[in-house]
């Protein structure tokens, strides 16, 4: 097991909210969701392919790709055909694979600038599908795809950089890629790394505890595999598993994801029993008591939880303390000072602060005293929050692009973000993505 798999390294991941990759080697800051016209065309084609696969099944989806290749062999068509040549079974397309064809189509598409092909070819090269396994080349291809905004590639690159696969381990870069992947719909990177940690249990059990935290972090993004991993650990009475399962589910519910209310209330009780001095658990327990959705409202207790968490440097705790001050929730209203604090937190990359400021700038004084309605700032803050992985920010950004709130209408970008919202477990977002794509013509 690589030296990177130590508790000190994994701590870099937990609570990592700085998603900018400007400090990581060869990883410039990325624009999202805006991309060049050719890449956006590829992304929209990928969305349509996935919807066809979901609606009509694997046979119809593959036939569609073959017809498109014969009609107009564009790089994005070759990229998705290469993907199913390598990974057809994972896409529900039966056991047949064609590695030789996948290598040929993938290389042609990468040469033409396809980031989806770089992702597929990078994974295939790491596994030796149709070629000699070459992890160094795989990392090069995955980084190319990750820099182009492919969440799958970001997640895998994050795991590889942490584990030292293909290149010497770089925990900081790995952490940043994993965090960004999760924000854009690729939380399975945390699950894969958690699995590696779980399989490499040292005598003191620290890797297992870090695996639990990885699964909990993925669960915030409604990752069902992470939920099953944690539930199995809870069943085995693994220390910490019950707390972090509760933490992940309560966080998900607070951000707007749906779970049975009785389930969330039980998990809030678990937080009360097990939170101790865990800052993240204290934040979610405090939020539950502040909002009163899943337990009795208690502003004094909520403030106590936030203050205890804030003493550890937890920025989400600071956000909720400022929100209480802005709205006068159990404390004197200090709107001007609270607004300054929230704006500073956005600069410091706090997703919750950005999402909330987007919301209040849309509604103005109806939501928070002293704030004027400002559609442009509502868009700016919502976009920042969405990029940092805020469910609320992503839902609001879809609305901004669809209806032209603070930005020109852009149905392609609205569909792109709506698909991520669907991944959060919002069934209605699937139909909404289809509706948005009906307005998109990138030919």
SVG drawing of the C-alpha trace seen along z (x, -y; Angstrom):
<svg xmlns="http://www.w3.org/2000/svg" viewBox="-42 -48 49 59">
<polyline fill="none" stroke="black" stroke-width="0.4" points="0.0,0.0 1.3,-3.4 2.7,-5.8 -0.1,-8.2 -2.6,-6.0 -2.0,-7.4 -4.3,-9.1 -2.5,-12.4 -3.0,-12.3 -6.7,-11.4 -7.4,-14.2 -6.7,-16.5 -9.9,-15.2 -12.3,-15.5 -14.0,-18.9 -12.1,-20.0 -14.2,-22.8 -11.6,-24.7 -12.3,-23.3 -10.1,-25.6 -7.2,-23.6 -4.9,-26.5 -2.5,-25.3 -2.2,-21.8 0.6,-21.0 -0.6,-21.1 -4.1,-21.7 -5.4,-25.2 -8.6,-26.7 -11.5,-25.5 -14.5,-27.2 -17.8,-25.6 -20.4,-25.0 -19.3,-27.2 -17.1,-25.4 -16.2,-25.8 -18.8,-25.1 -17.3,-21.8 -17.1,-20.5 -20.6,-21.6 -21.8,-19.8 -20.1,-16.7 -21.7,-17.1 -25.2,-17.6 -24.7,-14.5 -23.7,-12.5 -26.8,-13.6 -29.0,-12.6 -27.3,-9.2 -27.8,-8.6 -31.5,-9.6 -32.0,-7.3 -30.2,-4.5 -32.6,-5.1 -35.7,-5.4 -35.3,-2.8 -32.6,-0.5 -29.1,0.7 -29.9,2.1 -31.5,-1.1 -28.7,-3.3 -26.0,-1.3 -27.9,-1.3 -28.2,-5.1 -24.4,-5.4 -23.7,-3.1 -26.1,-5.0 -24.6,-8.4 -21.1,-7.1 -22.1,-6.0 -24.0,-9.3 -21.4,-11.8 -18.4,-10.4 -17.8,-13.3 -15.3,-12.9 -18.1,-12.8 -19.8,-9.9 -16.5,-8.0 -15.9,-8.8 -19.1,-7.2 -18.7,-4.2 -15.2,-3.7 -16.6,-3.9 -19.1,-1.1 -16.4,0.9 -14.4,0.9 -17.1,0.8 -20.2,2.1 -21.2,4.4 -21.1,1.5 -23.5,-0.3 -25.9,2.6 -24.8,3.5 -24.1,7.2 -20.8,9.0 -19.3,8.3 -16.4,5.9 -14.2,4.8 -11.0,3.4 -9.2,3.1 -12.0,1.0 -12.3,-1.0 -8.5,-1.9 -8.8,-3.0 -11.9,-5.1 -10.7,-6.5 -7.3,-7.6 -9.0,-9.3 -11.4,-11.2 -8.7,-12.3 -6.6,-13.6 -9.6,-15.6 -10.0,-17.1 -12.6,-14.9 -12.4,-14.9 -15.0,-12.1 -12.7,-9.9 -9.7,-10.9 -11.7,-9.7 -12.6,-6.4 -9.1,-5.8 -7.5,-6.7 -9.4,-4.2 -8.9,-1.5 -5.1,-2.2 -4.9,-1.8 -6.6,1.6 -4.7,2.7 -7.8,3.0 -6.5,3.5 -3.0,2.3 -0.2,2.8 -1.3,1.3 0.4,-2.0 -0.7,-3.9 1.5,-6.9 -0.2,-7.4 -3.5,-6.7 -2.9,-9.6 -2.0,-11.9 -5.3,-11.1 -7.4,-11.3 -5.9,-14.7 -6.7,-15.9 -10.3,-14.8 -10.5,-16.2 -9.3,-19.6 -12.1,-19.4 -14.7,-19.0 -15.4,-15.3 -16.5,-14.3 -15.7,-10.6 -12.1,-11.5 -11.8,-13.9 -12.9,-11.2 -10.5,-8.5 -7.6,-11.0 -8.2,-12.0 -7.9,-8.3 -4.8,-7.8 -3.0,-10.9 -3.7,-9.9 -2.6,-6.4 0.4,-7.2 -0.8,-5.3 1.1,-6.4 2.9,-9.2 4.3,-9.8 1.4,-10.4 0.3,-13.9 -2.4,-14.0 -3.2,-17.7 -3.9,-17.4 -5.8,-14.1 -8.0,-15.8 -8.8,-18.7 -9.8,-16.5 -12.0,-14.3 -13.8,-17.3 -14.4,-18.8 -15.6,-15.5 -18.1,-15.1 -19.4,-18.7 -20.1,-17.9 -21.7,-14.5 -18.7,-12.2 -18.9,-11.2 -17.9,-7.7 -14.3,-8.8 -14.8,-9.0 -16.4,-5.6 -13.5,-4.0 -10.9,-5.6 -13.0,-4.6 -13.0,-1.0 -9.2,-1.0 -8.8,-2.3 -11.3,0.3 -9.3,3.1 -6.1,1.8 -7.0,1.8 -3.9,1.3 -3.8,2.7 -5.1,-0.6 -8.1,-0.8 -7.4,-4.3 -7.8,-3.6 -11.3,-2.1 -12.3,-5.2 -11.1,-7.3 -13.0,-5.1 -16.2,-5.7 -15.7,-9.4 -15.1,-9.0 -18.4,-7.2 -20.2,-9.8 -18.8,-12.5 -20.1,-10.7 -23.5,-10.2 -24.0,-14.0 -24.3,-13.7 -26.8,-10.9 -24.4,-8.1 -26.3,-4.9 -23.2,-2.8 -21.8,-4.8 -25.1,-4.4 -24.9,-0.6 -21.2,-0.6 -22.1,-2.6 -25.2,-0.5 -23.1,2.7 -20.5,1.2 -23.3,0.1 -24.7,3.7 -21.3,4.9 -21.2,2.4 -18.2,0.6 -17.3,-2.3 -18.1,-5.6 -20.3,-4.2 -23.7,-5.0 -22.6,-8.7 -21.3,-9.2 -24.3,-7.5 -26.5,-9.9 -24.3,-12.8 -24.4,-12.1 -28.2,-11.5 -29.1,-14.6 -26.8,-16.7 -28.4,-15.4 -31.9,-16.0 -31.0,-19.6 -29.7,-20.4 -33.0,-19.5 -32.6,-15.8 -35.6,-13.6 -35.5,-10.9 -38.5,-9.7 -39.0,-12.3 -39.2,-9.6 -35.8,-8.4 -34.3,-11.9 -35.8,-12.4 -34.3,-9.2 -30.9,-10.2 -31.1,-13.6 -31.6,-11.7 -28.5,-9.7 -26.6,-12.9 -27.8,-14.1 -26.5,-10.9 -23.2,-10.5 -22.1,-14.0 -19.7,-14.6 -17.1,-17.2 -17.4,-16.3 -17.7,-19.6 -19.6,-18.4 -22.1,-16.5 -22.6,-19.6 -23.3,-21.7 -26.0,-19.4 -27.5,-19.0 -27.5,-22.8 -29.1,-23.3 -31.8,-20.8 -32.6,-22.7 -32.4,-26.1 -34.8,-25.1 -37.2,-22.8 -38.0,-20.5 -36.9,-17.3 -36.8,-18.1 -38.1,-20.8 -36.8,-24.3 -34.3,-25.5 -32.3,-28.6 -30.2,-28.6 -29.1,-25.0 -28.4,-25.6 -26.2,-28.5 -24.3,-26.5 -23.7,-23.8 -22.5,-26.2 -20.2,-28.0 -18.6,-24.8 -18.0,-23.7 -16.7,-27.2 -14.0,-26.9 -12.5,-24.1 -12.4,-26.4 -15.5,-24.9 -16.6,-27.5 -20.2,-26.0 -20.7,-26.7 -19.6,-30.3 -22.1,-30.5 -25.0,-29.4 -24.0,-31.9 -24.1,-34.7 -27.4,-33.5 -28.9,-33.6 -27.5,-37.1 -28.8,-38.2 -32.4,-37.1 -32.4,-37.7 -33.0,-34.0 -32.7,-33.8 -30.2,-36.7 -30.3,-40.4 -30.6,-41.2 -27.3,-42.6 -28.1,-42.5 -25.2,-44.7 -22.5,-42.9 -23.9,-39.5 -24.1,-40.3 -20.4,-41.3 -19.5,-38.0 -21.4,-36.0 -19.8,-37.8 -16.3,-37.1 -17.2,-33.4 -18.0,-33.2 -14.5,-34.5 -13.3,-31.8 -15.2,-29.2 -18.0,-28.4 -20.7,-26.8 -23.6,-27.3 -22.9,-31.0 -22.8,-31.4 -26.1,-29.4 -27.8,-31.4 -26.7,-34.8 -28.0,-33.8 -31.3,-33.0 -31.7,-36.2 -30.6,-38.4 -33.4,-36.9 -36.0,-37.5 -34.5,-40.6 -36.0,-42.1 -38.8,-39.5 -36.2,-37.0 -33.5,-39.0 -33.6,-42.6 -31.5,-45.2 -31.0,-43.2 -32.3,-44.5 -33.4,-42.2 -30.6,-41.8 -31.1,-39.2 -27.5,-39.5 -26.0,-38.8 -28.5,-36.1 -27.1,-34.4 -23.4,-35.1 -23.8,-33.6 -25.9,-30.7 -23.3,-29.8 -20.5,-30.0 -22.5,-27.7 -23.3,-25.2 -19.7,-25.0 -18.8,-24.2 -21.3,-21.4 -24.3,-23.0 -27.5,-21.2 -29.5,-24.4 -27.1,-26.4 -27.4,-23.9 -31.2,-23.9 -31.3,-27.7 -28.7,-27.8 -30.9,-25.7 -33.7,-28.3 -31.4,-31.2 -30.2,-29.7 -33.7,-28.5 -35.5,-31.8 -32.7,-34.3 -32.4,-35.4 -29.3,-37.6 -27.8,-36.0 -28.9,-35.3 -31.1,-32.2 -29.0,-29.1 -31.0,-25.9 -27.9,-23.8 -26.2,-24.9 -29.6,-24.5 -29.8,-20.9 -26.2,-20.2 -26.8,-21.3 -30.3,-19.7 -28.7,-16.3 -26.5,-16.8 -29.6,-17.7 -31.2,-14.4 -28.1,-12.6 -28.9,-14.0 -32.0,-11.9 -34.6,-14.3 -36.8,-12.2 -38.5,-15.3 -35.2,-16.6 -35.0,-13.8 -38.1,-15.0 -37.0,-18.6 -33.6,-17.7 -35.5,-16.2 -37.7,-19.3 -34.6,-21.6 -32.9,-19.5 -35.9,-20.0 -34.8,-23.7 -31.2,-22.9 -29.8,-22.7 -26.0,-22.6 -25.7,-21.2"/>
</svg>
